[in-house]
Amino acid sequence: MAHVFTKLLSLLFILIHLGCFIIFPTVVHRRHRPKTTRKLLKPHKTLSTTWTYIKHIFSSKPTSQTDTISIIHHAPPSPASSTRSLRNSAINGSLTEPDSFPIRTDIHPCPNCGEIFQKPGLLEQHQAFKHAVSELFDDEPGKNIVRIIFQTGWPGTAKTPMIYRVMKIHNSVNILTRFEEYRETVKSKAERYGRDERCIADGNELLRFHCATFLCDLGQNGNSGICSHQYCSVCGIIRVGFSSKMDGISTYSTSWKGHEAFPDDIEEEFKFMHVKRAMLVCRVIAGRVGCDPGTRDKDDPGYDSLVGREDEELIIFNPRAVLPSFVIAYTV
């Protein structure tokens, strides 16, 4: 009996010992668990966080390390990350908030001088006045070509012209557009009536000369601008084209004929105004050339230009048909 009693007592001691490990730690854990820990370990928030993290892992859009940490800890992104996101949104043009960074689309710099304008029209007006011409220098092949074209046709008995400046004209967009639109008009009319093939091809474009005067220092010392003086004929032609009030624009096949048709004493007579002579090298849309002025009709003359008193003179009735390309300042 004593042996059996000893075994039962040992078993009871073991059970009591095991009960201390099972019961007392649980009681102590419940007694000393902080309230904040119990709040953070709510099942629904833990599951929500886990599910959000899983969705971001398996989404097609890659998630950066910074975003992953933010998802796990429910913390806002860092200031650097916010600044980077705003910069990327501004570049892509996706910012729509009132305090977003504005994208400047109203800046139009001049490619010649770098001056900034807020409207394209102001930039075009600036270029038409300040960068209308540019001087061609001796080392440029274009100057020699223009010089040869100018000197061709001068007779040996005439005084040799002295060229002291050759300038290229930078026509405005409006003048170039009007010139090309008139070319298309001439081509369409030639196709409709089955006229000259040259008119159908390019409007019968020719290279002609027109002599005029100017008062300012056009192209001198690198000056690329034009003046607004009402009596400066060359600057007025460059700025707005030939006047529509003229009863035809006289153009000539050689610069000699253009020079001869201009009064010889014009420079001496207006010397007090510092009048200087210049030759304009022009592209002309001659179209269909007429020979008899009596056949001209006001509404439909049947031709676009007319041969003048001399064979080398060609009178152009539409100012859009004449495009000045070079200015040659010279004297005899």
C-alpha positions as CSV (number, residue, x, y, z in Angstrom):
1,M,0.0,0.0,0.0
2,A,2.9,2.4,0.8
3,H,4.3,1.9,-2.7
4,V,1.0,2.7,-4.4
5,F,0.5,5.7,-2.2
6,T,4.0,7.0,-3.1
7,K,3.2,6.8,-6.9
8,L,-0.1,8.6,-6.5
9,L,1.6,11.4,-4.5
10,S,4.3,11.7,-7.2
11,L,1.6,11.9,-10.0
12,L,-0.4,14.6,-8.1
13,F,2.8,16.6,-7.7
14,I,3.5,16.4,-11.4
15,L,0.0,17.5,-12.2
16,I,0.2,20.5,-9.9
17,H,3.6,21.5,-11.4
18,L,2.2,21.4,-14.9
19,G,-0.8,23.4,-13.9
20,C,1.4,26.3,-12.8
21,F,3.0,26.5,-16.2
22,I,-0.3,26.5,-18.0
23,I,-2.5,28.7,-15.8
24,F,-0.2,31.3,-14.2
25,P,1.6,32.6,-17.4
26,T,-1.8,33.1,-19.1
27,V,-3.1,35.0,-16.1
28,V,0.0,37.1,-15.8
29,H,-0.1,37.8,-19.6
30,R,-3.7,38.9,-19.4
31,R,-3.1,41.0,-16.3
32,H,-0.1,43.0,-17.7
33,R,-0.9,43.2,-21.4
34,P,-1.0,46.9,-22.5
35,K,-4.1,48.3,-24.0
36,T,-2.3,49.7,-26.9
37,T,-1.0,46.2,-27.9
38,R,-4.5,44.8,-27.8
39,K,-5.7,47.6,-30.0
40,L,-2.9,47.1,-32.6
41,L,-3.5,43.4,-32.9
42,K,-7.1,43.5,-33.9
43,P,-7.8,40.8,-36.4
44,H,-9.6,42.8,-39.0
45,K,-6.8,45.4,-39.4
46,T,-4.2,42.8,-39.6
47,L,-6.1,41.0,-42.3
48,S,-6.7,44.2,-44.2
49,T,-3.1,45.2,-44.1
50,T,-2.1,41.7,-45.3
51,W,-4.6,41.7,-48.1
52,T,-3.5,45.2,-49.3
53,Y,0.1,44.1,-49.3
54,I,-0.8,40.9,-51.3
55,K,-2.7,42.9,-53.9
56,H,0.2,45.3,-54.4
57,I,2.6,42.4,-54.8
58,F,0.5,40.7,-57.5
59,S,-0.6,43.9,-59.3
60,S,0.8,44.5,-62.8
61,K,2.2,47.9,-61.8
62,P,5.5,47.5,-60.0
63,T,5.6,49.0,-56.4
64,S,8.7,50.7,-55.2
65,Q,10.3,49.9,-51.9
66,T,9.1,53.2,-50.4
67,D,5.5,52.4,-51.3
68,T,5.8,48.9,-49.9
69,I,7.0,50.2,-46.5
70,S,4.2,52.7,-46.5
71,I,1.6,50.0,-47.1
72,I,2.9,47.8,-44.3
73,H,3.2,50.5,-41.7
74,H,0.2,52.7,-42.9
75,A,2.6,55.6,-42.9
76,P,2.5,58.5,-45.4
77,P,5.2,58.7,-48.1
78,S,8.3,60.7,-47.3
79,P,8.7,64.3,-48.4
80,A,11.3,63.4,-51.0
81,S,8.8,60.8,-52.5
82,S,6.0,63.4,-52.5
83,T,8.3,66.0,-54.3
84,R,9.3,63.3,-56.8
85,S,5.7,62.4,-57.5
86,L,4.7,66.1,-58.0
87,R,7.6,66.6,-60.4
88,N,6.7,63.6,-62.5
89,S,3.0,64.6,-62.6
90,A,4.0,68.1,-63.8
91,I,6.1,66.7,-66.6
92,N,3.3,64.4,-67.7
93,G,0.8,67.2,-67.5
94,S,-1.5,65.3,-65.1
95,L,-1.7,68.0,-62.4
96,T,-5.2,69.4,-62.0
97,E,-5.2,70.8,-58.5
98,P,-5.4,74.6,-58.1
99,D,-2.0,74.7,-56.4
100,S,-0.2,72.6,-59.0
101,F,2.9,73.8,-60.8
102,P,1.8,75.7,-64.0
103,I,3.3,74.6,-67.3
104,R,4.6,77.6,-69.3
105,T,3.4,77.3,-72.9
106,D,3.3,81.1,-73.5
107,I,7.1,81.5,-74.0
108,H,8.3,82.1,-77.5
109,P,12.1,83.0,-77.7
110,C,13.6,84.7,-80.7
111,P,16.1,82.3,-82.3
112,N,18.3,85.2,-83.4
113,C,18.7,87.3,-80.3
114,G,17.0,85.2,-77.6
115,E,14.4,87.8,-76.6
116,I,11.3,86.3,-75.0
117,F,7.7,86.9,-76.2
118,Q,4.4,85.7,-74.8
119,K,2.6,85.5,-78.2
120,P,3.6,84.1,-81.6
121,G,2.4,87.3,-83.3
122,L,4.7,89.5,-81.2
123,L,7.6,87.2,-82.1
124,E,6.8,87.4,-85.8
125,Q,6.5,91.2,-85.6
126,H,9.9,91.4,-83.8
127,Q,11.6,89.3,-86.5
128,A,10.0,91.2,-89.3
129,F,11.5,94.5,-88.0
130,K,14.6,93.5,-86.1
131,H,15.9,90.6,-88.2
132,A,14.5,91.4,-91.7
133,V,17.9,91.3,-93.5
134,S,21.4,89.8,-93.1
135,E,24.5,90.9,-94.9
136,L,26.3,88.4,-97.1
137,F,30.1,88.5,-96.7
138,D,32.9,87.8,-99.2
139,D,33.6,84.3,-97.9
140,E,30.0,83.2,-98.6
141,P,29.3,81.7,-102.0
142,G,25.9,83.3,-102.2
143,K,27.3,86.8,-102.4
144,N,29.4,85.9,-105.5
145,I,26.3,84.4,-107.2
146,V,24.2,87.5,-106.5
147,R,27.0,89.7,-107.6
148,I,27.4,87.9,-110.9
149,I,23.6,88.0,-111.5
150,F,23.6,91.7,-110.8
151,Q,26.5,92.5,-113.1
152,T,25.3,90.4,-116.0
153,G,23.8,92.6,-118.7
154,W,25.6,95.8,-118.0
155,P,27.1,97.2,-121.3
156,G,30.8,97.9,-121.5
157,T,30.1,101.6,-122.3
158,A,28.1,102.1,-119.1
159,K,29.7,103.2,-115.8
160,T,30.8,100.2,-113.7
161,P,28.5,99.9,-110.7
162,M,30.2,99.7,-107.3
163,I,28.5,97.2,-104.9
164,Y,29.1,98.0,-101.3
165,R,26.6,95.7,-99.6
166,V,24.6,92.6,-100.5
167,M,21.8,91.6,-98.1
168,K,19.5,88.6,-98.0
169,I,15.8,89.3,-97.1
170,H,14.1,87.2,-94.5
171,N,10.5,87.5,-95.5
172,S,7.8,87.1,-92.9
173,V,5.5,84.1,-92.8
174,N,2.6,86.2,-94.1
175,I,4.4,87.4,-97.2
176,L,5.7,83.9,-98.0
177,T,2.2,82.5,-97.6
178,R,0.6,85.1,-99.8
179,F,3.3,84.4,-102.5
180,E,2.7,80.6,-102.4
181,E,-1.1,81.0,-102.4
182,Y,-1.0,83.2,-105.5
183,R,1.2,80.6,-107.2
184,E,-1.5,78.0,-106.5
185,T,-4.2,80.3,-107.9
186,V,-2.3,80.8,-111.1
187,K,-1.6,77.0,-111.4
188,S,-5.3,76.2,-110.8
189,K,-6.5,78.7,-113.4
190,A,-3.9,77.4,-116.0
191,E,-5.1,73.8,-115.4
192,R,-8.8,74.9,-115.7
193,Y,-8.3,76.6,-119.1
194,G,-5.5,74.2,-120.3
195,R,-3.0,76.9,-120.8
196,D,0.9,77.0,-120.8
197,E,2.5,74.0,-119.2
198,R,5.0,76.3,-117.4
199,C,2.1,78.0,-115.7
200,I,0.7,74.6,-114.6
201,A,4.1,73.5,-113.3
202,D,5.2,76.5,-111.1
203,G,3.1,79.5,-112.2
204,N,5.8,80.6,-114.6
205,E,8.2,81.8,-112.0
206,L,10.9,84.2,-113.2
207,L,13.9,86.1,-111.7
208,R,13.4,89.8,-112.1
209,F,15.0,93.1,-110.9
210,H,13.3,96.2,-109.4
211,C,15.2,99.4,-108.6
212,A,14.2,101.4,-105.5
213,T,15.7,103.8,-102.9
214,F,16.2,103.7,-99.1
215,L,17.0,106.3,-96.5
216,C,18.3,104.3,-93.5
217,D,21.5,102.4,-92.7
218,L,20.0,99.2,-93.9
219,G,22.5,96.3,-93.3
220,Q,25.3,98.6,-92.3
221,N,27.6,97.5,-89.5
222,G,25.6,94.3,-89.0
223,N,22.3,96.1,-88.7
224,S,19.6,93.6,-89.6
225,G,16.6,95.7,-88.8
226,I,14.4,97.9,-91.1
227,C,13.1,101.4,-90.5
228,S,9.5,102.6,-90.5
229,H,10.1,105.8,-92.4
230,Q,7.3,106.4,-94.9
231,Y,9.7,107.5,-97.7
232,C,12.1,104.6,-97.3
233,S,10.9,102.5,-100.2
234,V,13.1,99.4,-99.7
235,C,12.2,99.0,-96.1
236,G,8.5,99.4,-96.9
237,I,8.6,96.7,-99.5
238,I,10.5,94.3,-97.2
239,R,8.0,95.0,-94.4
240,V,4.6,94.6,-96.2
241,G,5.4,93.9,-99.8
242,F,4.7,96.0,-102.8
243,S,1.8,98.4,-102.7
244,S,-1.5,97.4,-104.2
245,K,-2.1,101.0,-105.2
246,M,0.5,100.9,-107.9
247,D,-0.7,100.6,-111.5
248,G,1.4,97.5,-112.0
249,I,4.9,96.7,-110.7
250,S,7.7,97.2,-113.2
251,T,10.3,94.4,-113.2
252,Y,13.2,93.8,-115.5
253,S,15.2,90.9,-116.8
254,T,18.5,92.6,-116.1
255,S,19.7,94.9,-113.4
256,W,21.0,97.3,-116.0
257,K,17.5,97.8,-117.5
258,G,16.1,98.3,-114.0
259,H,18.8,100.9,-113.2
260,E,18.3,102.7,-116.5
261,A,14.5,102.9,-116.0
262,F,15.1,104.7,-112.7
263,P,15.8,108.5,-112.8
264,D,19.5,109.2,-112.8
265,D,19.3,112.4,-110.7
266,I,17.2,110.9,-107.9
267,E,20.2,110.7,-105.6
268,E,21.4,114.2,-106.3
269,E,17.9,115.7,-106.1
270,F,17.1,114.1,-102.7
271,K,20.7,114.4,-101.3
272,F,19.4,116.3,-98.2
273,M,17.4,113.1,-97.3
274,H,20.5,110.9,-97.8
275,V,18.7,108.9,-100.5
276,K,20.6,105.8,-101.6
277,R,19.9,103.5,-104.5
278,A,19.3,99.7,-104.2
279,M,18.4,96.9,-106.6
280,L,15.9,94.3,-105.4
281,V,16.4,90.8,-106.8
282,C,12.8,89.3,-106.9
283,R,11.1,86.0,-107.5
284,V,8.1,86.7,-109.7
285,I,5.1,84.5,-110.5
286,A,4.5,85.8,-114.1
287,G,1.7,83.4,-115.0
288,R,0.3,83.9,-118.5
289,V,2.1,86.9,-120.1
290,G,0.1,89.2,-122.3
291,C,1.4,91.5,-125.0
292,D,-1.5,93.7,-126.0
293,P,-2.8,96.0,-123.3
294,G,-6.0,96.6,-125.3
295,T,-7.1,93.0,-124.8
296,R,-7.1,93.4,-121.0
297,D,-10.5,93.0,-119.3
298,K,-11.0,94.3,-115.8
299,D,-12.6,91.1,-114.4
300,D,-10.8,88.5,-116.5
301,P,-7.9,90.0,-118.5
302,G,-6.9,86.6,-119.8
303,Y,-3.3,87.0,-118.6
304,D,-1.5,87.6,-115.3
305,S,1.3,90.0,-116.4
306,L,2.0,92.2,-119.3
307,V,5.0,93.1,-121.4
308,G,5.9,96.7,-121.0
309,R,7.2,99.3,-123.4
310,E,10.4,97.4,-123.8
311,D,10.8,93.7,-124.3
312,E,12.8,93.4,-121.0
313,E,10.1,95.1,-118.9
314,L,7.4,92.9,-117.3
315,I,4.5,94.6,-115.5
316,I,3.0,92.6,-112.6
317,F,-0.5,93.6,-111.5
318,N,-0.9,91.6,-108.4
319,P,1.6,92.6,-105.6
320,R,1.4,89.1,-104.1
321,A,3.2,87.8,-107.2
322,V,6.5,89.6,-106.4
323,L,8.7,88.3,-103.6
324,P,12.0,90.3,-103.0
325,S,14.8,88.0,-102.0
326,F,18.0,90.1,-102.1
327,V,18.9,93.8,-101.7
328,I,22.0,95.1,-103.5
329,A,23.1,98.5,-102.2
330,Y,25.2,100.1,-105.0
331,T,26.2,103.3,-106.7
332,V,27.6,104.3,-110.1
